């Protein structure tokens, strides 16, 4: 089984730490993680719109440094 996971955070250290933690977890469970990392909500949104990407889990920063914080534009 392979889970598609997205990480969206404007803090590079948080993104790296979370990706490292998820990679370590995947070694202990019977599941492979396909992890995509985004530095902004806009990039994550564009992935959904332009490439029709689909994730099983999304780790989303609540307070991003841009206008779109904690939600993806158009979903409210």
Secondary structure in CASP SS format (residue, H / E / C, confidence):
PFRMAT SS
TARGET T0000
AUTHOR 0000-0000-0000
METHOD secondary structure of the structure
MODEL  1
X C 1.00
X E 1.00
X E 1.00
X E 1.00
X E 1.00
X E 1.00
X E 1.00
X E 1.00
X C 1.00
X C 1.00
X C 1.00
X H 1.00
X H 1.00
X H 1.00
X H 1.00
X H 1.00
X H 1.00
X H 1.00
X H 1.00
X H 1.00
X H 1.00
X H 1.00
X H 1.00
X H 1.00
X H 1.00
X H 1.00
X H 1.00
X H 1.00
X C 1.00
X C 1.00
X C 1.00
X E 1.00
X E 1.00
X E 1.00
X E 1.00
X E 1.00
X E 1.00
X E 1.00
X C 1.00
X C 1.00
X H 1.00
X H 1.00
X H 1.00
X H 1.00
X H 1.00
X H 1.00
X H 1.00
X H 1.00
X H 1.00
X H 1.00
X H 1.00
X C 1.00
X C 1.00
X C 1.00
X C 1.00
X C 1.00
X E 1.00
X E 1.00
X E 1.00
X E 1.00
X C 1.00
X C 1.00
X C 1.00
X C 1.00
X C 1.00
X C 1.00
X C 1.00
X C 1.00
X C 1.00
X C 1.00
X C 1.00
X C 1.00
X C 1.00
X C 1.00
X C 1.00
X C 1.00
END
